[in-house]
Amino acid sequence: MEENKASTFRWRTWLLLVLVAVAAAYYVIKPFNGDNDGKPDTAKNGEAPRGKEGNKKDKLISSVTAEPVTLADVPVYLNGLGSVTGLRTVTVRSRIDGELLHVHYKEGAIVKEGELLAEIDPRTAQIQLMQAEGQLLRDEALLKNAQLDADRYKTLLAQDSIASQQVATQESLVKQYQGTVTTDKALVANAKLQLSYTRITAPISGRLGLRLVDQGNMIKASDATGLAVITQVQPISVVFTLPEDAVPAVMQQSTQGKTLTVEAFDRGGKNKLATGQLLAIDNQIDTNTGTVKLKSQFANTDNALFVNQFVNVRMLMDTLHAVPVIPSSAVQTGEKGTFVYVLKDDQTVTVRPVKLGTVDGEKVTVLEGLKAQELVVIDGTDKLREGAKAKRVTNNPSDATPAPEAATGNKDSKRKRDK
């Protein structure tokens, strides 16, 4: 009896273990069963059920950012590199020798034409002027006396009291004194001119540089350094270069009498410093660089341009009216050239070859290949190909697709809202 009881106990124990193992296996395998006991899958929170085909199809649809092609007026520019130069630059030098007595200008100041800059010791020039004037007075007295004698000789000749030869000699002496007086007057004028050179004035209007000679020094007319340098900065000029390929277009505009607008930007090319106009074109192309020099003029009333400053130059050549414009990020490059992805109404994309024009910042003009209001993909092009499915993503909340409402089956969410 005891052996039968022990055997029955062992058999029941093994049966219980088998049942537990089968139940555990069932609950482990059940989540992986797509049929869910013959019932269709239901998504959580009331979402519509999705099968394998639905999930695979959703994965093939790419999310992209697209913008419409717009029509705009686009300026056509020629870009070059240049440097600011003074419209006129003059080194102020002394025309006579002497001691520099006074310096009246301030370094770096703006001076006007004719303004007094410095004075040289005038005493030597004053003495020379006095000598010339004294010699002139003496010779004028001799001339006057010779003229009186000539008049008396003519009277005596009329009375047949003297020979005609004596009259002719006296008239020759008068002409000699007249020449001497004329020479003396020239010496007086020269002495006055030398005296005026003791006052050094500004030959042009502009900005003065640093002082080159200090007061008290002996200066000479042969000194190469001079006293100061004046550079005209209002207006001011910019000399820049353009490729030789641009010469025909520039010459055509110039010969037609058009005024070409020139803009000067800083070294980074972001901040516009001044706006001016083209002034002159050089008469030859530099064979070493293949460029031609052009000169432009700017009013520079705000002193934004400084001599020898490096600038980026942009010259307006023409304006294209109502041309298609797209973001530069939409342009792709392939083996056959440039192209864009166009998003069609059926949510598929097509590859469209395009011919690009000028670039203006982050926008680029399209000469061929696109029409206004067509959608071009600017972001999300990595997985796109011809005919691929794509949906447009927008940051505008009003354009966004609303999420499915919980009323499709999420009763728990509804009860929570009611509470």
C-alpha positions in Angstrom: 0.0 0.0 0.0 2.7 2.4 0.9 4.6 1.7 -2.4 1.4 2.4 -4.4 0.8 5.7 -2.5 4.4 6.8 -3.2 4.1 5.9 -6.9 0.8 7.8 -7.2 2.3 10.9 -5.5 5.3 10.9 -7.9 3.0 10.5 -10.9 0.8 13.5 -9.8 3.9 15.6 -9.1 5.3 15.0 -12.6 1.9 15.7 -14.2 1.6 19.0 -12.3 5.1 20.0 -13.5 4.2 19.2 -17.1 1.1 21.3 -16.9 3.0 24.2 -15.4 5.6 24.0 -18.2 3.0 23.9 -20.9 1.2 26.9 -19.4 4.5 28.9 -19.2 5.3 28.0 -22.8 1.9 29.2 -24.0 2.2 32.6 -22.3 5.8 33.0 -23.6 4.8 32.2 -27.2 1.5 34.0 -27.3 2.9 37.6 -27.8 4.7 36.4 -31.0 1.4 34.9 -32.5 0.2 37.4 -35.1 -3.3 35.9 -35.2 -4.0 36.7 -31.6 -6.4 33.6 -31.3 -7.9 34.3 -34.6 -8.7 38.0 -33.8 -7.2 41.0 -35.5 -4.5 43.0 -33.7 -5.7 46.2 -32.0 -3.3 49.1 -31.5 -2.9 50.7 -28.1 -4.6 53.9 -27.2 -7.2 53.4 -29.9 -4.8 53.5 -32.9 -5.8 51.6 -36.1 -4.4 48.1 -36.4 -1.4 47.7 -38.6 -0.3 44.5 -40.3 3.1 43.6 -41.8 2.2 45.1 -45.2 1.1 48.4 -43.6 4.3 48.8 -41.6 6.5 48.0 -44.6 4.7 50.5 -46.8 5.0 53.2 -44.2 8.8 52.7 -44.0 9.0 53.3 -47.8 7.5 56.8 -47.5 10.2 59.4 -46.8 9.6 62.6 -44.9 11.0 65.6 -46.7 11.0 69.4 -46.5 10.0 71.2 -49.7 9.5 74.8 -50.7 7.7 76.2 -53.8 9.5 77.8 -56.7 9.0 81.6 -56.6 9.4 84.3 -59.2 11.6 87.2 -58.3 13.7 90.0 -59.8 17.3 88.9 -59.5 20.3 91.3 -60.0 23.3 90.1 -62.0 26.6 91.0 -60.4 30.3 90.7 -61.3 32.5 90.1 -58.3 36.1 91.2 -57.9 38.8 92.0 -55.3 40.1 95.6 -54.9 41.8 98.1 -52.6 41.0 101.6 -51.7 43.1 104.4 -53.1 43.0 108.1 -52.8 41.5 109.9 -55.7 44.5 112.2 -55.5 47.7 111.9 -53.4 50.2 114.8 -53.0 53.4 115.0 -51.1 53.8 118.5 -49.8 57.4 119.8 -50.3 59.1 123.1 -49.8 60.1 125.1 -53.0 62.8 127.1 -51.2 65.5 126.5 -48.7 65.3 127.8 -45.2 64.4 127.1 -41.6 60.9 125.7 -40.8 59.5 128.2 -38.3 56.0 127.1 -37.8 53.9 124.0 -38.4 50.2 124.8 -38.4 48.5 121.6 -39.3 47.4 118.7 -37.1 48.4 115.2 -38.0 45.6 113.2 -39.5 43.3 116.2 -39.9 41.1 117.1 -42.9 42.4 120.2 -44.6 41.0 122.3 -47.4 42.7 123.5 -50.5 44.7 126.7 -49.8 44.8 126.2 -46.1 48.1 127.3 -44.4 50.2 124.3 -43.3 53.7 125.6 -42.4 55.9 128.7 -42.6 59.6 129.0 -43.5 61.9 131.9 -42.4 61.0 134.7 -44.9 63.8 137.1 -44.2 66.1 135.9 -47.0 63.3 136.2 -49.5 62.3 139.7 -48.2 65.9 141.0 -48.6 66.0 139.7 -52.2 62.7 141.4 -52.9 64.1 144.7 -51.5 67.2 144.5 -53.7 65.1 143.8 -56.8 62.8 146.7 -56.1 65.7 149.1 -55.5 67.3 148.1 -58.8 64.0 148.6 -60.5 63.7 152.2 -59.1 67.2 153.1 -60.3 66.7 151.8 -63.8 63.3 153.4 -64.1 65.0 156.8 -63.2 67.6 156.2 -65.9 64.9 155.4 -68.4 63.0 158.5 -67.6 66.1 160.7 -68.0 67.0 159.0 -71.3 63.5 159.7 -72.6 63.7 163.4 -71.7 67.0 163.6 -73.6 65.6 161.9 -76.5 62.7 164.4 -76.6 65.1 167.4 -76.5 67.3 165.9 -79.3 64.3 165.6 -81.5 63.4 169.3 -81.0 67.0 170.3 -81.8 67.0 168.1 -84.9 63.9 169.8 -86.1 65.8 173.1 -85.8 68.8 171.5 -87.6 71.0 172.1 -84.5 72.3 168.6 -84.1 73.0 165.6 -86.3 70.4 162.9 -86.8 72.9 160.3 -85.6 72.8 161.7 -82.1 69.0 161.4 -82.0 69.2 157.8 -83.2 71.7 156.9 -80.5 69.6 158.5 -77.8 66.5 156.5 -78.9 68.6 153.3 -78.8 69.6 154.2 -75.2 65.9 154.6 -74.2 65.1 151.1 -75.6 68.0 149.7 -73.7 66.7 151.2 -70.4 63.2 149.9 -71.2 64.6 146.4 -71.5 66.5 146.8 -68.2 63.3 148.0 -66.4 61.4 145.0 -67.8 64.1 142.7 -66.5 64.0 144.4 -63.1 60.2 144.0 -62.9 60.7 140.2 -63.6 63.2 140.1 -60.7 60.8 141.8 -58.4 58.0 139.4 -59.4 60.4 136.4 -58.8 61.4 137.8 -55.4 57.7 138.1 -54.5 57.1 134.6 -55.7 60.0 133.2 -53.5 58.6 135.1 -50.6 55.2 133.5 -51.1 56.8 130.1 -51.0 57.7 130.7 -47.4 54.0 130.1 -46.6 53.3 126.5 -47.5 49.6 125.8 -48.2 47.6 122.7 -49.0 47.5 122.1 -52.8 44.4 119.9 -52.6 41.6 119.1 -50.0 42.1 115.8 -48.2 43.4 114.0 -45.1 46.9 114.8 -43.8 49.2 112.0 -42.8 51.8 112.0 -40.0 54.3 114.9 -39.9 57.5 114.1 -41.7 59.6 117.2 -40.6 59.5 118.9 -37.2 59.6 122.6 -36.6 63.1 124.1 -36.4 64.7 121.9 -39.0 66.5 123.3 -42.1 64.6 122.2 -45.2 65.6 122.3 -48.8 63.7 122.2 -52.1 65.6 119.1 -53.1 64.4 117.1 -50.0 62.6 113.9 -51.3 60.6 113.2 -48.1 58.6 116.5 -48.0 56.7 117.9 -45.1 53.5 115.8 -45.2 51.3 113.7 -47.5 47.7 114.7 -48.4 45.3 112.1 -49.7 41.9 113.1 -51.1 39.3 110.8 -49.4 36.1 112.6 -50.3 35.5 111.4 -52.9 37.7 108.3 -52.8 38.4 105.6 -55.4 38.6 101.8 -55.4 40.8 99.9 -57.9 39.6 96.3 -58.5 40.2 93.5 -61.0 37.8 91.4 -63.0 38.5 88.3 -65.2 39.2 89.0 -68.8 36.1 87.1 -69.8 34.0 89.9 -68.2 35.6 92.6 -70.3 33.2 92.4 -73.3 30.1 92.7 -71.1 31.6 95.7 -69.2 32.8 97.4 -72.4 29.3 97.0 -73.9 27.6 98.6 -71.0 30.3 101.4 -70.9 30.0 102.2 -74.6 26.2 102.5 -74.3 26.7 105.2 -71.7 25.2 103.3 -68.8 26.3 104.1 -65.3 27.3 100.9 -63.6 26.7 100.8 -59.8 29.6 99.4 -57.7 29.3 98.2 -54.1 32.2 97.8 -51.7 32.1 95.2 -49.0 34.4 94.4 -46.1 37.0 91.7 -46.1 34.4 89.1 -45.0 32.0 90.2 -47.8 29.1 90.6 -45.4 28.9 94.3 -44.5 28.4 96.8 -47.3 30.7 99.8 -46.8 29.7 102.1 -49.6 28.0 102.4 -53.0 29.5 104.2 -55.9 29.9 104.0 -59.7 32.4 102.8 -62.2 34.8 105.6 -63.2 37.3 104.1 -65.7 38.6 100.9 -67.3 42.2 100.2 -67.9 43.5 100.0 -71.5 45.1 96.6 -71.3 44.8 93.1 -69.7 47.4 91.8 -67.3 48.9 88.8 -69.1 50.2 87.4 -65.9 46.9 87.2 -64.1 44.4 87.3 -66.9 42.5 90.2 -65.3 41.8 93.8 -66.1 41.8 96.8 -63.7 38.8 99.0 -63.2 38.5 102.2 -61.1 35.4 103.2 -59.2 34.5 106.3 -57.3 32.7 106.7 -53.9 31.5 109.8 -52.1 32.7 108.4 -48.8 30.9 111.1 -46.8 30.9 108.8 -43.7 34.6 107.9 -44.1 33.8 104.2 -44.2 36.6 103.6 -46.8 40.2 104.0 -45.8 43.2 104.2 -48.2 44.9 100.8 -48.9 41.9 99.0 -47.3 41.1 95.6 -48.9 37.5 95.3 -50.1 35.3 92.9 -52.0 33.7 94.6 -54.9 30.3 93.8 -56.5 29.3 95.5 -59.7 25.7 95.5 -60.9 25.5 94.5 -64.6 21.8 93.7 -65.2 18.6 92.7 -63.4 16.6 89.6 -64.4 12.9 90.1 -64.0 10.4 87.4 -62.9 12.8 84.4 -63.0 12.3 81.2 -61.0 14.2 81.2 -57.8 14.9 78.2 -55.4 17.0 77.7 -52.3 20.6 76.7 -52.9 20.1 73.7 -50.7 17.7 72.1 -53.2 20.4 71.8 -55.9 22.0 68.4 -56.3 24.9 67.4 -58.4 25.2 64.1 -60.3 27.0 62.5 -63.2 24.8 64.4 -65.7 25.0 67.7 -64.0 22.8 69.6 -61.6 19.3 68.5 -60.8 16.5 68.9 -58.1 13.9 66.6 -56.6 10.4 67.8 -57.5 7.6 66.7 -55.2 4.4 66.0 -57.2 0.8 66.1 -56.2 0.6 62.3 -55.9 3.3 62.4 -53.2 6.0 61.0 -55.4 9.3 62.7 -56.4 10.8 63.1 -59.8 14.4 64.0 -60.8 14.4 67.2 -62.8 17.6 68.4 -64.5 18.0 72.2 -64.2 20.1 75.0 -65.7 21.2 77.4 -63.0 21.9 81.1 -63.3 23.2 83.6 -60.8 23.5 83.0 -57.1 22.3 85.6 -54.7 23.0 84.7 -51.1 21.1 81.5 -50.3 19.0 81.7 -53.4 19.8 80.6 -56.9 18.0 81.4 -60.2 16.9 78.6 -62.5 17.1 79.4 -66.2 15.6 76.1 -67.4 13.8 73.1 -65.8 11.3 74.5 -63.3 8.1 76.5 -63.2 6.6 78.7 -60.5 4.9 77.0 -57.5 6.5 73.6 -58.1 7.7 72.0 -54.9 11.4 71.3 -54.7 12.9 69.2 -51.9 15.4 71.1 -49.8 15.9 68.5 -47.0 15.6 64.7 -46.8 17.1 63.9 -50.2 19.4 61.1 -49.0 16.9 58.3 -49.6 15.1 59.7 -52.6 15.1 58.3 -56.1 12.9 58.6 -59.2 9.3 57.8 -58.4 9.9 57.4 -54.7 7.1 58.1 -52.2 7.5 61.1 -50.0 5.4 63.3 -47.8 6.0 67.0 -47.1 6.8 68.0 -43.5 5.9 71.5 -42.5 6.6 73.6 -39.4 3.3 75.3 -39.7 0.8 73.8 -37.1 -2.1 74.6 -39.3 -0.7 72.5 -42.1 0.2 69.5 -40.0 -1.8 66.3 -40.3 -4.0 65.8 -37.1 -3.3 62.8 -35.0 -6.0 60.1 -34.8 -8.5 60.8 -32.0 -9.0 58.4 -29.1 -12.6 58.0 -30.1 -11.6 55.2 -32.5 -11.4 52.8 -29.6 -9.5 54.3 -26.7 -12.3 54.3 -24.2 -9.9 54.4 -21.3 -8.5 57.8 -22.4 -12.1 59.1 -22.8 -13.0 58.0 -19.3 -9.9 59.7 -18.0 -10.9 63.0 -19.7 -14.4 62.7 -18.2 -12.9 62.3 -14.8 
